[in-house]
């Protein structure tokens, strides 16, 4: 919660749930995401399995994100997900 609350421009939550392991995406796709994320002023919470190479400075990775608790926080400005039941709620 400290990461979210101390984000002056807000937070983006990015998760593909259990449907897609972000770490299993091809390297060029991961690089495109990282390059784009590095350009935004917001901090980004990213569901990522394992250690991310070349992680942008504005990113915090976790193997699991409590979506309901995170999405209810007023500092979360955008949610990008795969359309699963938790994200829809």
Secondary structure, 3 states (H helix, E strand, C coil): CHHHHCCCCCEEEECCCCCCCHHHCCHHHHHHHHHHHHHCCCEEEEECCCCCCCCCCCEEEECCCCHHHHHCCCCEEEEECCCCHHHHC
